[in-house]
Amino acid sequence: MSEHILNIADNFWNIRGDFKIGGIINIGTHASIVRCKNGKFVLLDAYTLQGKLKNQVDALTNNGADLEAIINLHPFHTIHVQKVHESYPNAKLYGTQRHLDKFPDLPWQAQLTESSEFAALFADDFEFSVPAGVDFISANENLHFSSVLAYHKASKTIHADDTLMYLKFPSIIGVLKKPQISFHMTLAQTLEKRAGAATDFRNWAIQLTQQWADAENLCAAHSSSLLGSKNLSPSIADKILAALQKVERTLQVHEKKFG
C-alpha cells in the first residue's frame, strides 16, 4: 500500500494514505477532495499532503486558493488535523465536538460536522448521515465505529470512515472470497446501552440504503474504494443491506440484554 490519488468520478478524488499500527502494519487511511457546484473544493477528512500528493491537490485547487473547506468527519481521526490546516490556513475548518475539544486553539467554524446546521451549509452538493443507536464519541478511545458519512450527490459517491468498510482479500484468499462491504467490527461494543438502540441502528441503516439508493461508489478508510465501473451487481445499497444482515445476530443479542 502506498500513497496515491484515485479519480473516483467527475469532480471526486479519493486520497489513499498510509496509517501504520505500531509503525509496522499499514492499515491505510483516506481523505477525499471534491469540486462543488460553485467551482470551489472541499477536503473530506484530513491527511497530510506531501510531495507528489500535494502537487496534485494544489494543481486542482489553484495552490489551495480554491479550497473552501476542510471537513473532519470522524471524531477519532485527528493525527493530520493540524498539519492540513497549516498547509491550507485560509480554508474554513469544520470538525466534530471532539476535534474542537482536542484542538481548542484552531479556528473552528461554529457548526459541528455532526449537526443539521452544518449539513445545511453544504446541502447543494452533499448529504450527511450520523449512525443512530451507537456512541458517536465513545468513552473508550479505542472504539472508532461511528463517523459522519458523506454522500456527494453529483458523483453518487459515499465517503465513509470506520463505520462502513470495503474489504479486499489478498492473493489466493481473494480468489475464494469476493470483496464485501461490512460494518466495523466494533459495533457490538458501541451500541448504546439502552433499550431500542439496536432497532435505531437497524432502521438507520435501512433508511440509508433507501436515501442513497443510487450510490455507485464507496470510499472507505482502512480498507479500499469500490468504484461503480467495477461494481456490476448487486448495488452498493444491496451490499449494505447484506452487511446489515450479517450483524443481525449482534443486534438481537443487544435487544435481549437491554429490552
Secondary structure per residue as TSV (DSSP state, phi and psi in degrees):
chain	resnum	aa	ss	phi	psi
A	1	M	-	360.0	132.0
A	2	S	-	-142.5	161.1
A	3	E	-	-64.3	134.8
A	4	H	E	-165.2	168.3
A	5	I	E	-117.7	130.0
A	6	L	E	-103.1	129.7
A	7	N	E	-84.7	97.0
A	8	I	E	-72.3	-43.8
A	9	A	E	-162.7	177.7
A	10	D	T	-55.6	125.1
A	11	N	T	73.1	14.4
A	12	F	E	-137.3	121.6
A	13	W	E	-125.5	134.2
A	14	N	E	-107.1	123.6
A	15	I	E	-92.5	115.1
A	16	R	E	-94.7	116.4
A	17	G	E	-114.2	177.7
A	18	D	-	-100.7	140.2
A	19	F	-	-147.4	113.9
A	20	K	E	-107.0	128.4
A	21	I	E	-81.9	123.6
A	22	G	T	64.3	18.4
A	23	G	T	73.5	8.1
A	24	I	T	-123.4	-58.5
A	25	I	E	-86.3	116.5
A	26	N	E	-90.9	104.2
A	27	I	-	-95.6	-4.9
A	28	G	-	74.9	164.3
A	29	T	E	-153.9	-177.2
A	30	H	E	-156.5	170.0
A	31	A	E	-152.6	166.2
A	32	S	E	-134.6	141.5
A	33	I	E	-110.4	128.6
A	34	V	E	-131.7	131.7
A	35	R	E	-89.2	124.1
A	36	C	-	-87.8	174.2
A	37	K	T	-61.1	-29.4
A	38	N	T	-81.5	3.1
A	39	G	S	88.9	-12.1
A	40	K	-	-85.0	168.3
A	41	F	E	-116.3	154.5
A	42	V	E	-128.6	151.3
A	43	L	E	-109.5	118.7
A	44	L	E	-89.5	116.5
A	45	D	S	71.2	167.4
A	46	A	-	-115.3	134.0
A	47	Y	-	-145.7	129.6
A	48	T	-	-63.9	122.2
A	49	L	-	-100.6	126.6
A	50	Q	-	-137.0	159.7
A	51	G	H	52.7	-128.7
A	52	K	H	-61.0	-40.1
A	53	L	H	-60.3	-47.6
A	54	K	H	-66.1	-37.9
A	55	N	H	-60.6	-40.6
A	56	Q	H	-66.1	-45.8
A	57	V	H	-66.7	-40.2
A	58	D	H	-64.8	-35.8
A	59	A	H	-65.0	-35.8
A	60	L	H	-71.3	-38.4
A	61	T	T	-105.5	19.4
A	62	N	T	58.2	51.6
A	63	N	T	57.1	33.6
A	64	G	T	89.9	-11.2
A	65	A	T	-64.3	-29.0
A	66	D	T	-96.9	8.0
A	67	L	E	-84.6	106.8
A	68	E	E	-81.5	-35.2
A	69	A	E	-153.7	147.9
A	70	I	E	-112.5	119.1
A	71	I	E	-115.1	107.4
A	72	N	-	-89.0	119.1
A	73	L	-	-105.3	-20.3
A	74	H	-	-111.7	120.4
A	75	P	T	-59.5	-23.8
A	76	F	T	-104.3	2.5
A	77	H	-	-94.1	92.2
A	78	T	-	-126.4	-7.5
A	79	I	T	-57.9	-38.4
A	80	H	T	-100.1	1.2
A	81	V	H	-57.7	-50.9
A	82	Q	H	-66.6	-42.7
A	83	K	H	-62.3	-42.1
A	84	V	H	-68.5	-39.7
A	85	H	H	-62.4	-40.5
A	86	E	H	-63.8	-34.6
A	87	S	H	-71.8	-34.0
A	88	Y	S	-132.4	68.5
A	89	P	T	-67.3	-18.2
A	90	N	T	-87.7	-10.5
A	91	A	S	-75.7	137.1
A	92	K	E	-63.0	138.9
A	93	L	E	-110.6	120.4
A	94	Y	E	-118.5	146.2
A	95	G	-	-157.8	173.6
A	96	T	-	-79.9	174.3
A	97	Q	H	-58.9	-35.6
A	98	R	H	-66.5	-36.2
A	99	H	H	-61.3	-44.3
A	100	L	H	-64.8	-38.9
A	101	D	H	-69.1	-36.5
A	102	K	H	-77.5	-33.9
A	103	F	-	-127.0	67.3
A	104	P	T	-66.1	-17.4
A	105	D	T	-87.7	-6.9
A	106	L	S	-81.0	153.7
A	107	P	-	-83.0	68.5
A	108	W	B	-69.2	145.0
A	109	Q	-	-72.6	157.8
A	110	A	S	-70.5	-28.8
A	111	Q	S	-82.5	118.4
A	112	L	-	-72.7	143.2
A	113	T	T	-66.6	-16.9
A	114	E	T	-88.0	2.9
A	115	S	S	-99.1	156.5
A	116	S	H	-68.4	-28.7
A	117	E	H	-63.5	-40.0
A	118	F	H	-66.1	-47.7
A	119	A	H	-56.2	-36.5
A	120	A	H	-65.1	-30.1
A	121	L	H	-64.9	-30.6
A	122	F	T	-116.7	21.3
A	123	A	T	-65.2	-21.8
A	124	D	T	-65.4	-29.8
A	125	D	T	-114.8	-29.1
A	126	F	E	-130.7	157.5
A	127	E	E	-121.2	145.5
A	128	F	E	-124.7	150.2
A	129	S	E	-144.0	134.2
A	130	V	-	-110.7	124.7
A	131	P	-	-55.5	138.0
A	132	A	S	-95.7	153.6
A	133	G	S	81.7	-0.3
A	134	V	B	-126.0	157.6
A	135	D	-	-65.7	126.3
A	136	F	S	-76.2	-45.8
A	137	I	S	-120.6	100.2
A	138	S	-	-72.1	146.6
A	139	A	S	-66.4	-27.2
A	140	N	S	-89.4	110.7
A	141	E	T	-72.0	-1.6
A	142	N	T	-90.8	-5.0
A	143	L	-	-103.2	110.2
A	144	H	-	-118.2	35.2
A	145	F	-	-63.9	-50.2
A	146	S	-	-88.4	149.4
A	147	S	-	-160.8	169.6
A	148	V	-	-86.3	119.1
A	149	L	E	-86.3	139.2
A	150	A	E	-117.1	138.4
A	151	Y	E	-123.2	115.4
A	152	H	E	-86.5	110.8
A	153	K	T	-65.7	-40.9
A	154	A	T	-64.4	-40.6
A	155	S	T	-95.9	-3.0
A	156	K	T	56.2	46.5
A	157	T	E	-119.6	130.2
A	158	I	E	-95.1	127.5
A	159	H	E	-107.2	117.5
A	160	A	E	-131.6	147.8
A	161	D	S	-98.5	-125.2
A	162	D	S	-69.8	-25.3
A	163	T	S	-54.1	-53.7
A	164	L	E	-107.7	137.3
A	165	M	E	-126.4	147.5
A	166	Y	E	-122.4	104.7
A	167	L	E	-99.4	124.4
A	168	K	-	-104.0	143.9
A	169	F	-	-108.7	142.4
A	170	P	-	-76.0	156.4
A	171	S	H	39.6	-126.7
A	172	I	H	-64.5	-30.5
A	173	I	H	-63.2	-38.9
A	174	G	H	-64.7	-26.8
A	175	V	H	-72.1	-37.8
A	176	L	H	-84.9	-27.4
A	177	K	S	-128.7	118.5
A	178	K	-	-73.4	151.2
A	179	P	-	-57.3	147.6
A	180	Q	E	-146.7	152.2
A	181	I	E	-85.5	137.7
A	182	S	E	-143.8	160.0
A	183	F	E	-84.9	149.4
A	184	H	-	-56.6	143.6
A	185	M	T	-66.9	-7.7
A	186	T	T	-91.9	12.2
A	187	L	H	-54.1	-48.4
A	188	A	H	-58.3	-33.9
A	189	Q	H	-83.9	-16.1
A	190	T	H	-110.2	-5.2
A	191	L	B	-59.9	134.5
A	192	E	-	-61.3	139.3
A	193	K	S	-83.6	72.1
A	194	R	S	-157.0	159.2
A	195	A	T	-65.5	139.8
A	196	G	T	91.0	-9.1
A	197	A	H	-64.2	-44.2
A	198	A	H	-62.9	-41.2
A	199	T	H	-63.4	-41.7
A	200	D	H	-62.5	-41.6
A	201	F	H	-66.2	-45.8
A	202	R	H	-58.4	-46.6
A	203	N	H	-65.2	-37.7
A	204	W	H	-61.5	-46.0
A	205	A	H	-63.5	-42.0
A	206	I	H	-64.4	-44.0
A	207	Q	H	-61.8	-37.8
A	208	L	H	-60.3	-43.5
A	209	T	H	-68.0	-26.5
A	210	Q	H	-79.7	-43.1
A	211	Q	H	-69.7	-36.7
A	212	W	T	-111.4	38.9
A	213	A	T	-63.3	-25.3
A	214	D	T	-91.5	8.3
A	215	A	-	-58.4	134.4
A	216	E	-	-115.3	-19.9
A	217	N	E	-131.3	146.7
A	218	L	E	-133.5	123.8
A	219	C	E	-111.1	118.5
A	220	A	E	-123.6	141.9
A	221	A	T	-75.6	156.9
A	222	H	T	58.9	10.9
A	223	S	S	-141.9	-100.3
A	224	S	-	-160.8	-177.8
A	225	S	E	-114.5	139.8
A	226	L	E	-110.0	114.0
A	227	L	-	-96.0	140.0
A	228	G	G	-57.3	-33.8
A	229	S	G	-64.6	-20.0
A	230	K	G	-109.8	4.0
A	231	N	-	-112.6	83.3
A	232	L	-	-71.8	-44.0
A	233	S	S	-171.9	156.4
A	234	P	S	-71.9	178.7
A	235	S	-	-69.0	165.0
A	236	I	H	-60.7	-39.9
A	237	A	H	-59.0	-43.4
A	238	D	H	-67.3	-34.3
A	239	K	H	-66.5	-36.8
A	240	I	H	-67.7	-38.7
A	241	L	H	-63.8	-37.5
A	242	A	H	-65.0	-38.5
A	243	A	H	-64.0	-38.3
A	244	L	H	-63.6	-40.9
A	245	Q	H	-62.0	-34.3
A	246	K	H	-71.2	-22.0
A	247	V	T	-102.0	9.0
A	248	E	H	-59.6	-39.0
A	249	R	H	-61.3	-40.9
A	250	T	H	-61.0	-42.6
A	251	L	H	-66.3	-39.7
A	252	Q	H	-66.5	-40.6
A	253	V	H	-60.5	-42.4
A	254	H	H	-63.2	-42.0
A	255	E	H	-63.8	-38.9
A	256	K	H	-66.0	-34.3
A	257	K	H	-75.4	-40.7
A	258	F	H	-110.2	-5.8
A	259	G	-	86.8	360.0
